[in-house]
Amino acid sequence: MRWHAGLLSLLLLTITASPAFSAQVSGLYSAEVPAEGQETHQRNRAIVEAFRQVLVKVTGNRDVIHHPQLADEIRNAPRYVQQYRYRMVTLEAPAEFPSGPQPEPEAG
């Protein structure tokens, strides 16, 4: 019986002594979201959405944003922001909505 206990101890020791591997992840605590404008309320809505995205990335759990204990923290997301910036995005009009002047309809 002692031999089995020694083998089991040796097996457990080799399992726990295995090297651990990790990967470096960039952008874990940042997110890019669209904002309707630069007004405070528009910016805060975008920050709340970005905070939700960061929570999901950090935890790996999509349901974390529905956790009742985090509701106040999510609502107060702007206080956790260290920096933000705006960037202009040019949106292309879909083919069915061409941009530019449209011809006048003919009177009939």
Secondary structure, DSSP 4 states (H G I P E B T S, - for coil): -HHHHHHHHHHHHHHHTSPP-----SSTT------S-SSHHHHHHHHHHHHHHHHHHHH--GGGGG-GGGHHHHHTGGGG---------PPPPPTTS--S--PPPPP-
